[in-house]
């Protein structure tokens, strides 16, 4: 019986894989629909926040699954070893489900279970990130660990593959050396490519692939990245020792994060596009300290709520966004992985 069920599951997955490979646009629409559903559910009924987060986590996992299928179908696997790819996948899964896991643990086991789950997840993430940093030399690590595929570019490449024969039908002049396209292979005006067909695009694509390799880190950069990875564990340890109302966890965490960011910003090594985007994301996340307790409880809360209330009352149209944000902000602030993860 179990063997029959396993065979049916394998057959069902095979059909789903073939469908995603043939229809990546439909898969992207399904992912967007699931994610939109998570936004519509929030605040509609009791326990809606947990259900909304479950649907949102499912949408992220669906994107991860479909991207893996499309990469195999396009023969565009990640430029890493199989073991490193598995670590990246597990790390991505942890990041996608950590908020829902925290909320579920709180619902089932209370505050004790919640903090136990938080500590276990942070330990697991730190171990995986340290393995990637020291064993696999993965450089500055991004969030999410596996960058989602650009579906638009993939659809464009698939559409162009059907025209590759016609596009590549060129010849080179014997005397001038110029690359020319025969009149019979010229596409319609709106679809015409002005330049050497297919070759310039391939060259740019190859350059992007080369730039996606991680930048080798020196001693200073490695220390900075280690501080960034260990920061959540240090913060949790300070919370356990000093209590949640103490300023010490907030100050120590901020000091570690600012030190890590400063050391990485001082590097003279050129960073690739993904690493630059990650540095911009980390710079923006420093603003989260305004929303983290105890600073939020003592200084930010009243000012932020006053500003949102003022905008909702006196600026037309802003209330549609400001009022739901005022209601959701206290819930968001209480969830550890939202503002400290």
N, C-alpha and C positions, 0 to 999 in steps of 0.2 A: 504493500500500500504506500509506504513512504517512498519507495523507488518510483512508483507511478507519479506521485505528486512532484517529486524532484524533476522527473522528465518533463512534466507539464510546465513547471516553472522555467526550466531551461528553454523549452520551446517558446513560451510566452516572452521571455526576455529576448530571444533571438528575433522574434517578429517585431518587438518594440525597437530593438537596435536597428533593424533594417528600415523601419519607418522613420526614425530620427535621422538616419544617414541620408535617406532620400528626401526628407522634408524638414530641413533645419529651421525654416521660417515658421512652420506650424509648431515645432517644439518651442521656439522662442515665444510664440504667442501663448502657449499653454503655461509657460513659466510666468509670464507677465500676468496672466489671469489669476493664477494661484497667489501671487504676491499681492495683487489688488484686493483679492478676497480677504487677505489677512488685515488690510487696512479697514475694510468695511465692517469686519466683525468686531473690532476693538470698541469697547464701551457700549455695546448693544444690549448686553444682558449680564447676569452674574457669571463669574468665571470666564468672561469673554476675553480678558487680557491673556489668560493662559492659552485659550484656544487660538487666539490671534497669533501668539508667539509660536505655537505649534505649527500653524499653517505657514507662517513666515519661514521658520526653520526648514519645513518641507520644501518650500520653493527654492531655497538656497541649495539644499541637497539635490533637488531635481536638476538645477543648473549644473552642479558638479558632475552628476551622472551623465547628463546629455553632452557636456563638454568632453568628457572622457570618450564617449562613443564617437563624437565627431572627430576628435583628434585621431582616433584609430582609423576611421573611415577616410580621412584626408591624409593619412600617413604623416601626421604632424605630432608625434609624441613629444612630451616634454624633454628638453635637452639635458636630462639627468639620468642617473642609473635607476634601475627598477626599484632597488631598495630605498633610494632617496625619494622616488616618486610615491612609494607607499607611505613613507613618513609624512610627506607633504599632504597626502590625502587624509591620513588620520588627523593631522593637525587642523586641516580645513574642516573636517567633520566636527571636531571638538569646538572650534570657534563658531560654527553654525548652530550647534545645539546647546551651547553653554547657558544662554539666558533661559531657555525653556526648561533645562535641567534644574537650574536654580529655583525657578518658580514652582516646578513640580515637587522638588524636595521640600520646599517651604510648605506646600499644601499637604504633603503626606507626613512629614516628620518634624515639622516646626522649625524653630530657629537653629536648634542643634544640628538637625539633619542638613539644613541649608548651608551652614558654615562648613560642615564636613565635606559636602559635595563641592563647595567652592575651593577648599584647600586641595582636594584630590585633583580637580580639573586643572588648577594652576600648577600643581606639581607635575602632572602629565605634560602640560604644554611646555613647561620649562625644560623638562628632560628632552622632549622632542626637538625643541629649538636649540638647545646646547649640542645635541648630536649633529644637527644640521650645520651648526656654526663651526664646531671643532673637528668633526669627523669628515663631513662632506664639503667643508669650506664653501658654504652657501652664501657668504657675504652678508650684506644688510638684508634682513628678512622682511618681507612685505606682509601686509594683511589685506585680503586673505592670502594665505601662502601660495595658492594656485590661482593666478589671475584668470578670470573668465575669458572665454574666447570672444573676439569681436565678430559677432554673427554677421553683421552687414558686410564686412570685408570677405568673410568666408563665402557668403552667398554671391558676392561679386566675382570671386575667383571661380566658383562653380559655374556661373553663367558664362564666364570667359573661356572655361575649359572646352565648352562645346564649340567655340569659335577659334580654337587654338590652331587648327590646321590652316584655316583661311588666313588668320593673322600672321602666321609664320611663313606664309608663302611670299617670300621676298627674294630678291637677288641683289648681288653686289656688282657694281660696275667695274669692269676690268681696268679701266684707266683712272677713273675718278675715285674708286673705292667707296662710293656712296651707296647706302642701302636704300633700295627702291621697292615699292609695292606695285605689283601688276594691277592694271585697271580692273581686271576681272575679280580681284579679291577685295576691292574697296567696299566697306560697308556703307549703309545709308548715312546721310549727313549727320543726323542726331546721335548716331552711335559711333561716329568716326573718331579714331585715335590719332592725334597729331604728334607724330614721333615714331620711333622705331617700335613696331608692334611687339608687345609682350615682353620685350627684353628689358626695357627700363623698369617696368614693374617688378620683374624677377630680380633685377639688381638691387632695387630698394628693399625688396623683401629679404634678400640675403643679408643686406647690411643690418636690417633690424634684428634678424636672427643672431648675428654676431654680437650685436650690442646687448642682447638679452642675457649673455653670460655674466655671472656675478663678478663684481669688482673685487680683486684680491685685497684682503684687509691686512694692514700692518698691526703692530702691537697696540698702538693707540686706538685704532678703529675696533680691534677685537675687544679691548677692555671696555670701550663705549658700548658695543653691542651686548657684551656680557652684563653690564650694568642694566641695560634696558630689559634684558630677558629676566634677570633676577629681581627687578623692581617689584613685581606683584607679590613674590614670596616674602621679601623684606617687609612690604607693607602689611601683609597678613600677620607676620610675626609681631610687628609693632602693635597691631590692633589687639592681638592676644595678650601682650604684655602690658600695654598702657591703657587699653579700653578705647571704645569708639568715640568718646567725647574728647579725648586728648588731642592736642595739636601735633604731637610728635609723629604719629604715622603720616599725617598730611604733609608735614614739613620734610621728613626724611624721604618720602616718596617723590615729592617735587624736586628735592635736591638731586636725587639720583637721576631723574628724568632730564632735568636741565643739564646736568653734567654730561650725561650720555649724548644729548643733542649737541652740546657745544663741542665735544671732542670729535663727533662725526662731521660737524660743520667746518671744523678747522682742517679737515683732510685736504691734501693737495691732489689726491687721486681723482681722475674724472669718473663720475658716476653715470651709469646708464639711465635710460628713461624711467624704468620701473623704480630704481633706487631714488631718483630725484622726486618722483611722485610720493614715495614712502616718506621721505624727509619732509615734504610739505604736509603730509597727513599728520606726522608726529608734531610738527610745529603747531598745527591747528588744535590738536588734542591737548596741548598745554592750557588752552582756554577752559578745558573741562575742570580745572582746579577751582574755578569760580563756582562750579555746581557741585563740588564735592564737600561733604561734611568734614570738619565742623565749620569751614568757611561759609558754606551755603546757609547753614542754620543761623549763623550769627550776623552775616552781612548781606549775602546775595539774595536771599529768598524774598525779603520784603521789597527790595528795589526792583527785582525782576518782575514780581507779580504786580507791583504798582505800574510799571511801564507797560506791561501787557494789558492791564485793565484800562489804562489811559488810552492806548491805541485802539482797543476794542470799542470804547465808548465814543471817541471823538474822530476817528479816522474811518470813513465809510469803507466797508468791505473787509477791513482787517479783522473784524470780530469773528468772521468765519474761520479764521486760522488761530487767532489769539485765544478765544475762549476754550476750544478743545485743548490747546496747548497748556492753558492754565490748569485744566482739570487733570491732564496727564502728567504734568511735570512732577507733582509729589510722588506718583507711582514710579515714574522713571528714576527719580532720585534715590528711591529706596532699594532698587535692584542693583546689586553689586556689579554684575558684568556689564550693565549699561554704562556706568560712569567710571568704574575702576578696571574693568577687564581690558 
